[in-house]
């Protein structure tokens, strides 16, 4: 079962990366989700990291709440860092993760804060 599941994830990731290559030459908003935290990076076309954010850095009241609430804060922080770097349009790279839950919350918060993708 594990091998089948892993192949399904790999197929989804390869499909998404092939689609991203046809969409344009914009920086990527890359998302990594662990069981406990969510991380995001904005990477330009040369592989340099323009900005990064995670909910590990949130302290006190900001860190409390559900995972989707923390993901929204991470999305807002990423959008702010991108706009500071004069990046307004990105490609959303969710890897092999499905677009729901924390991934969706991060993406919608980044859109609401001013990023276009």
N, CA, C and O atoms as a DFTB+ gen file, in Angstrom:
468 C
 N C O
     1  1       0.816      -1.198       0.000
     2  2       0.000       0.000       0.000
     3  2       0.861       1.264       0.000
     4  3       0.527       2.244      -0.666
     5  1       1.956       1.243       0.738
     6  2       2.785       2.446       0.839
     7  2       3.358       2.797      -0.527
     8  3       3.394       3.972      -0.894
     9  1       3.804       1.806      -1.282
    10  2       4.391       2.077      -2.591
    11  2       3.353       2.670      -3.546
    12  3       3.670       3.585      -4.306
    13  1       2.135       2.167      -3.517
    14  2       1.080       2.701      -4.374
    15  2       0.797       4.152      -3.993
    16  3       0.675       5.011      -4.866
    17  1       0.693       4.423      -2.712
    18  2       0.406       5.782      -2.245
    19  2       1.530       6.722      -2.632
    20  3       1.279       7.842      -3.077
    21  1       2.758       6.280      -2.469
    22  2       3.894       7.120      -2.808
    23  2       3.902       7.413      -4.309
    24  3       4.209       8.534      -4.716
    25  1       3.573       6.436      -5.122
    26  2       3.518       6.666      -6.559
    27  2       2.421       7.662      -6.917
    28  3       2.594       8.475      -7.825
    29  1       1.298       7.604      -6.212
    30  2       0.212       8.545      -6.465
    31  2       0.675       9.965      -6.155
    32  3       0.391      10.886      -6.920
    33  1       1.379      10.151      -5.050
    34  2       1.912      11.469      -4.702
    35  2       2.916      11.951      -5.735
    36  3       2.896      13.119      -6.125
    37  1       3.799      11.056      -6.183
    38  2       4.801      11.441      -7.171
    39  2       4.141      11.843      -8.482
    40  3       4.541      12.825      -9.108
    41  1       3.131      11.084      -8.899
    42  2       2.436      11.427     -10.140
    43  2       1.777      12.794     -10.025
    44  3       1.834      13.586     -10.966
    45  1       1.150      13.084      -8.883
    46  2       0.499      14.370      -8.684
    47  2       1.532      15.495      -8.711
    48  3       1.300      16.540      -9.320
    49  1       2.676      15.281      -8.049
    50  2       3.720      16.309      -8.011
    51  2       4.283      16.570      -9.407
    52  3       4.476      17.725      -9.785
    53  1       4.548      15.516     -10.175
    54  2       5.089      15.697     -11.521
    55  2       4.082      16.403     -12.431
    56  3       4.462      17.236     -13.253
    57  1       2.809      16.071     -12.282
    58  2       1.757      16.716     -13.063
    59  2       1.719      18.217     -12.774
    60  3       1.634      19.034     -13.690
    61  1       1.782      18.568     -11.482
    62  2       1.721      19.965     -11.091
    63  2       2.947      20.739     -11.564
    64  3       2.826      21.878     -12.014
    65  1       4.126      20.127     -11.467
    66  2       5.344      20.820     -11.889
    67  2       5.364      21.011     -13.398
    68  3       5.861      22.026     -13.884
    69  1       4.829      20.045     -14.149
    70  2       4.752      20.208     -15.598
    71  2       3.791      21.344     -15.946
    72  3       4.046      22.111     -16.875
    73  1       2.707      21.451     -15.216
    74  2       1.743      22.528     -15.465
    75  2       2.348      23.880     -15.105
    76  3       2.110      24.866     -15.803
    77  1       3.134      23.940     -14.016
    78  2       3.751      25.201     -13.604
    79  2       4.732      25.710     -14.646
    80  3       4.855      26.921     -14.831
    81  1       5.435      24.809     -15.333
    82  2       6.417      25.232     -16.332
    83  2       5.753      25.919     -17.514
    84  3       6.368      26.763     -18.166
    85  1       4.501      25.563     -17.798
    86  2       3.812      26.174     -18.928
    87  2       3.128      27.478     -18.555
    88  3       2.716      28.223     -19.445
    89  1       2.993      27.780     -17.270
    90  2       2.240      28.944     -16.838
    91  2       3.019      30.250     -16.897
    92  3       2.404      31.315     -16.948
    93  1       4.310      30.210     -16.891
    94  2       5.082      31.455     -16.930
    95  2       6.344      31.332     -16.102
    96  3       6.599      30.314     -15.458
    97  1       7.111      32.381     -16.136
    98  2       8.410      32.376     -15.481
    99  2       8.376      33.279     -14.253
   100  3       9.155      34.228     -14.154
   101  1       7.477      32.986     -13.321
   102  2       7.326      33.775     -12.106
   103  2       7.946      33.058     -10.929
   104  3       8.174      31.850     -10.990
   105  1       8.221      33.779      -9.860
   106  2       8.686      33.119      -8.635
   107  2       7.632      32.138      -8.112
   108  3       6.442      32.283      -8.390
   109  1       8.083      31.151      -7.359
   110  2       7.180      30.138      -6.819
   111  2       6.930      30.389      -5.343
   112  3       7.834      30.787      -4.608
   113  1       5.712      30.156      -4.921
   114  2       5.386      30.126      -3.504
   115  2       5.304      28.649      -3.142
   116  3       4.319      27.980      -3.455
   117  1       6.338      28.147      -2.484
   118  2       6.461      26.726      -2.175
   119  2       5.962      26.478      -0.757
   120  3       6.310      27.209       0.171
   121  1       5.146      25.444      -0.599
   122  2       4.550      25.129       0.698
   123  2       5.023      23.753       1.140
   124  3       5.031      22.802       0.358
   125  1       5.418      23.662       2.411
   126  2       5.718      22.373       3.027
   127  2       4.863      22.236       4.276
   128  3       4.778      23.155       5.091
   129  1       4.241      21.094       4.412
   130  2       3.344      20.856       5.538
   131  2       3.843      19.644       6.317
   132  3       3.963      18.548       5.769
   133  1       4.132      19.852       7.593
   134  2       4.428      18.725       8.460
   135  2       3.193      18.441       9.298
   136  3       2.182      19.128       9.155
   137  1       3.257      17.459      10.155
   138  2       2.098      17.156      10.993
   139  2       1.809      18.278      11.977
   140  3       0.665      18.462      12.394
   141  1       2.834      19.024      12.347
   142  2       2.685      20.027      13.390
   143  2       2.696      21.457      12.869
   144  3       1.972      22.307      13.388
   145  1       3.503      21.736      11.855
   146  2       3.712      23.094      11.381
   147  2       3.469      23.199       9.883
   148  3       3.313      22.194       9.189
   149  1       3.440      24.439       9.398
   150  2       3.369      24.699       7.964
   151  2       4.409      25.761       7.631
   152  3       4.575      26.735       8.365
   153  1       5.104      25.563       6.516
   154  2       6.192      26.435       6.108
   155  2       5.920      26.930       4.691
   156  3       5.299      26.225       3.896
   157  1       6.376      28.119       4.377
   158  2       6.255      28.647       3.029
   159  2       7.491      29.438       2.656
   160  3       8.093      30.115       3.489
   161  1       7.860      29.339       1.384
   162  2       9.006      30.089       0.866
   163  2       8.636      30.679      -0.479
   164  3       7.856      30.088      -1.226
   165  1       9.184      31.829      -0.791
   166  2       9.062      32.410      -2.115
   167  2      10.430      32.306      -2.755
   168  3      11.400      32.899      -2.284
   169  1      10.497      31.537      -3.844
   170  2      11.761      31.231      -4.505
   171  2      11.707      31.791      -5.915
   172  3      10.755      31.529      -6.651
   173  1      12.732      32.569      -6.304
   174  2      12.738      33.125      -7.650
   175  2      13.221      32.080      -8.650
   176  3      13.541      30.951      -8.278
   177  1      13.268      32.465      -9.912
   178  2      13.577      31.518     -10.980
   179  2      15.005      30.990     -10.923
   180  3      15.294      29.931     -11.480
   181  1      15.898      31.713     -10.257
   182  2      17.283      31.274     -10.128
   183  2      17.514      30.389      -8.912
   184  3      18.627      29.907      -8.705
   185  1      16.478      30.167      -8.102
   186  2      16.602      29.312      -6.933
   187  2      16.923      30.054      -5.650
   188  3      17.178      29.423      -4.625
   189  1      16.916      31.380      -5.681
   190  2      17.176      32.155      -4.471
   191  2      15.890      32.332      -3.682
   192  3      14.822      32.542      -4.258
   193  1      15.995      32.246      -2.375
   194  2      14.840      32.429      -1.499
   195  2      14.662      33.918      -1.248
   196  3      15.549      34.578      -0.707
   197  1      13.500      34.443      -1.646
   198  2      13.210      35.863      -1.455
   199  2      12.569      36.130      -0.106
   200  3      12.732      37.213       0.455
   201  1      11.847      35.163       0.417
   202  2      11.199      35.318       1.710
   203  2      10.697      33.982       2.209
   204  3      10.348      33.106       1.418
   205  1      10.662      33.830       3.505
   206  2      10.185      32.583       4.103
   207  2       9.402      32.900       5.363
   208  3       9.655      33.899       6.035
   209  1       8.454      32.038       5.670
   210  2       7.658      32.198       6.883
   211  2       7.161      30.828       7.325
   212  3       6.997      29.915       6.515
   213  1       6.927      30.706       8.617
   214  2       6.363      29.467       9.151
   215  2       5.625      29.787      10.436
   216  3       5.779      30.864      11.012
   217  1       4.818      28.830      10.873
   218  2       4.094      29.069      12.119
   219  2       4.922      28.643      13.327
   220  3       4.444      28.721      14.458
   221  1       6.151      28.196      13.105
   222  2       7.062      27.922      14.218
   223  2       7.425      29.241      14.890
   224  3       7.620      29.300      16.104
   225  1       7.514      30.305      14.077
   226  2       7.929      31.609      14.591
   227  2       6.828      32.334      15.354
   228  3       7.109      33.305      16.057
   229  1       5.589      31.888      15.233
   230  2       4.491      32.554      15.930
   231  2       4.603      32.314      17.429
   232  3       4.913      31.205      17.865
   233  1       4.355      33.334      18.200
   234  2       4.492      33.246      19.659
   235  2       3.171      33.577      20.338
   236  3       2.353      34.313      19.786
   237  1       2.968      33.052      21.492
   238  2       1.854      33.422      22.361
   239  2       0.486      33.192      21.761
   240  3       0.174      32.092      21.305
   241  1      -0.336      34.241      21.762
   242  2      -1.711      34.133      21.280
   243  2      -1.779      33.815      19.799
   244  3      -2.703      33.137      19.351
   245  1      -0.799      34.304      19.028
   246  2      -0.801      34.032      17.603
   247  2      -0.674      32.548      17.315
   248  3      -1.241      32.056      16.340
   249  1       0.068      31.825      18.154
   250  2       0.306      30.405      17.926
   251  2      -0.876      29.553      18.355
   252  3      -0.977      28.394      17.953
   253  1      -1.767      30.102      19.162
   254  2      -2.897      29.304      19.607
   255  2      -3.945      29.257      18.498
   256  3      -3.975      30.117      17.617
   257  1      -4.786      28.260      18.554
   258  2      -5.831      28.115      17.550
   259  2      -5.601      26.899      16.689
   260  3      -4.677      26.116      16.910
   261  1      -6.457      26.759      15.708
   262  2      -6.356      25.586      14.848
   263  2      -5.280      25.780      13.792
   264  3      -4.727      26.870      13.644
   265  1      -4.993      24.726      13.071
   266  2      -3.944      24.763      12.061
   267  2      -4.257      25.704      10.918
   268  3      -3.356      26.338      10.369
   269  1      -5.540      25.802      10.550
   270  2      -5.906      26.678       9.442
   271  2      -5.726      28.146       9.814
   272  3      -5.350      28.954       8.965
   273  1      -5.989      28.500      11.060
   274  2      -5.774      29.874      11.504
   275  2      -4.307      30.257      11.460
   276  3      -3.954      31.361      11.044
   277  1      -3.451      29.334      11.892
   278  2      -2.008      29.608      11.828
   279  2      -1.542      29.659      10.378
   280  3      -0.667      30.457      10.041
   281  1      -2.108      28.826       9.519
   282  2      -1.734      28.839       8.103
   283  2      -2.116      30.162       7.457
   284  3      -1.394      30.655       6.590
   285  1      -3.242      30.745       7.864
   286  2      -3.640      32.048       7.338
   287  2      -2.624      33.115       7.710
   288  3      -2.294      33.973       6.892
   289  1      -2.129      33.066       8.939
   290  2      -1.123      34.039       9.368
   291  2       0.172      33.876       8.576
   292  3       0.819      34.863       8.228
   293  1       0.548      32.625       8.294
   294  2       1.752      32.371       7.496
   295  2       1.564      32.911       6.085
   296  3       2.483      33.509       5.526
   297  1       0.384      32.708       5.501
   298  2       0.108      33.244       4.166
   299  2       0.186      34.749       4.120
   300  3       0.701      35.317       3.157
   301  1      -0.324      35.409       5.155
   302  2      -0.247      36.870       5.217
   303  2       1.202      37.338       5.343
   304  3       1.601      38.308       4.699
   305  1       1.990      36.646       6.176
   306  2       3.404      37.021       6.332
   307  2       4.157      36.847       5.019
   308  3       4.974      37.692       4.654
   309  1       3.883      35.747       4.301
   310  2       4.552      35.512       3.020
   311  2       4.194      36.589       2.002
   312  3       5.062      37.081       1.281
   313  1       2.924      36.951       1.943
   314  2       2.506      37.976       0.994
   315  2       3.169      39.307       1.315
   316  3       3.588      40.028       0.409
   317  1       3.265      39.635       2.588
   318  2       3.917      40.893       2.981
   319  2       5.389      40.892       2.574
   320  3       5.897      41.894       2.069
   321  1       6.073      39.770       2.792
   322  2       7.485      39.687       2.411
   323  2       7.651      39.751       0.895
   324  3       8.606      40.346       0.396
   325  1       6.729      39.142       0.168
   326  2       6.814      39.182      -1.296
   327  2       6.590      40.588      -1.812
   328  3       7.308      41.049      -2.699
   329  1       5.607      41.266      -1.267
   330  2       5.329      42.628      -1.720
   331  2       6.461      43.579      -1.348
   332  3       6.701      44.548      -2.068
   333  1       7.162      43.330      -0.247
   334  2       8.338      44.124       0.104
   335  2       9.457      43.943      -0.915
   336  3      10.247      44.858      -1.148
   337  1       9.521      42.745      -1.526
   338  2      10.524      42.447      -2.552
   339  2      10.055      42.853      -3.947
   340  3      10.733      42.562      -4.932
   341  1       8.896      43.525      -4.044
   342  2       8.299      43.961      -5.309
   343  2       7.840      42.781      -6.170
   344  3       7.843      42.870      -7.397
   345  1       7.451      41.692      -5.536
   346  2       6.911      40.528      -6.234
   347  2       5.409      40.542      -6.020
   348  3       4.931      40.451      -4.889
   349  1       4.662      40.658      -7.121
   350  2       3.204      40.698      -7.013
   351  2       2.555      39.437      -7.548
   352  3       1.445      39.096      -7.139
   353  1       3.228      38.731      -8.461
   354  2       2.656      37.535      -9.066
   355  2       3.584      36.351      -8.824
   356  3       4.791      36.447      -9.045
   357  1       3.026      35.251      -8.375
   358  2       3.786      34.036      -8.108
   359  2       3.027      32.832      -8.666
   360  3       1.861      32.932      -9.045
   361  1       3.713      31.707      -8.706
   362  2       3.087      30.436      -9.026
   363  2       3.004      29.637      -7.739
   364  3       4.001      29.504      -7.029
   365  1       1.844      29.110      -7.431
   366  2       1.639      28.379      -6.182
   367  2       2.110      26.949      -6.367
   368  3       1.537      26.202      -7.161
   369  1       3.155      26.561      -5.636
   370  2       3.727      25.219      -5.715
   371  2       3.355      24.473      -4.439
   372  3       3.995      24.642      -3.402
   373  1       2.331      23.659      -4.524
   374  2       1.872      22.920      -3.357
   375  2       2.465      21.521      -3.295
   376  3       2.136      20.743      -2.399
   377  1       3.338      21.198      -4.245
   378  2       3.966      19.890      -4.243
   379  2       2.945      18.800      -4.480
   380  3       2.160      18.880      -5.424
   381  1       2.944      17.788      -3.640
   382  2       1.982      16.699      -3.809
   383  2       0.810      16.819      -2.845
   384  3       0.013      15.889      -2.718
   385  1       0.697      17.954      -2.165
   386  2      -0.396      18.138      -1.209
   387  2      -1.680      18.518      -1.939
   388  3      -1.649      19.248      -2.930
   389  1      -2.788      18.027      -1.448
   390  2      -4.076      18.391      -2.016
   391  2      -4.445      19.803      -1.587
   392  3      -4.007      20.285      -0.542
   393  1      -5.248      20.452      -2.402
   394  2      -5.630      21.839      -2.140
   395  2      -6.849      21.851      -1.226
   396  3      -7.977      22.034      -1.685
   397  1      -6.617      21.658       0.055
   398  2      -7.674      21.771       1.065
   399  2      -7.017      21.928       2.420
   400  3      -5.817      21.696       2.569
   401  1      -7.804      22.322       3.407
   402  2      -7.288      22.457       4.765
   403  2      -6.283      23.574       4.903
   404  3      -6.530      24.709       4.494
   405  1      -5.132      23.238       5.493
   406  2      -4.116      24.252       5.773
   407  2      -3.504      24.836       4.510
   408  3      -3.174      26.021       4.470
   409  1      -3.348      24.003       3.466
   410  2      -2.776      24.485       2.209
   411  2      -3.704      25.523       1.583
   412  3      -3.252      26.573       1.126
   413  1      -4.987      25.228       1.566
   414  2      -5.968      26.154       1.004
   415  2      -6.043      27.446       1.816
   416  3      -6.150      28.531       1.246
   417  1      -5.988      27.333       3.149
   418  2      -6.045      28.516       4.008
   419  2      -4.850      29.429       3.756
   420  3      -5.004      30.648       3.696
   421  1      -3.661      28.847       3.609
   422  2      -2.464      29.643       3.331
   423  2      -2.603      30.355       1.986
   424  3      -2.290      31.541       1.879
   425  1      -3.064      29.647       0.971
   426  2      -3.180      30.228      -0.362
   427  2      -4.210      31.361      -0.384
   428  3      -3.958      32.414      -0.970
   429  1      -5.342      31.154       0.236
   430  2      -6.374      32.189       0.229
   431  2      -5.951      33.422       1.015
   432  3      -6.288      34.543       0.634
   433  1      -5.222      33.231       2.100
   434  2      -4.728      34.378       2.873
   435  2      -3.687      35.156       2.080
   436  3      -3.659      36.386       2.142
   437  1      -2.823      34.454       1.329
   438  2      -1.832      35.142       0.509
   439  2      -2.506      35.923      -0.604
   440  3      -2.084      37.033      -0.930
   441  1      -3.553      35.350      -1.191
   442  2      -4.306      36.077      -2.227
   443  2      -4.978      37.320      -1.645
   444  3      -4.944      38.396      -2.242
   445  1      -5.587      37.153      -0.473
   446  2      -6.280      38.279       0.148
   447  2      -5.317      39.398       0.527
   448  3      -5.700      40.567       0.554
   449  1      -4.062      39.041       0.820
   450  2      -3.071      40.046       1.207
   451  2      -2.415      40.728       0.010
   452  3      -1.616      41.647       0.190
   453  1      -2.743      40.289      -1.224
   454  2      -2.243      41.013      -2.382
   455  2      -1.454      40.224      -3.406
   456  3      -1.123      40.771      -4.457
   457  1      -1.137      38.958      -3.150
   458  2      -0.419      38.168      -4.151
   459  2      -1.398      37.666      -5.207
   460  3      -2.562      37.394      -4.910
   461  1      -0.917      37.547      -6.434
   462  2      -1.747      37.024      -7.521
   463  2      -1.162      35.704      -7.982
   464  3       0.029      35.606      -8.279
   465  1      -2.013      34.689      -8.037
   466  2      -1.663      33.387      -8.631
   467  2      -2.902      32.609      -8.932
   468  3      -2.821      31.488      -9.435
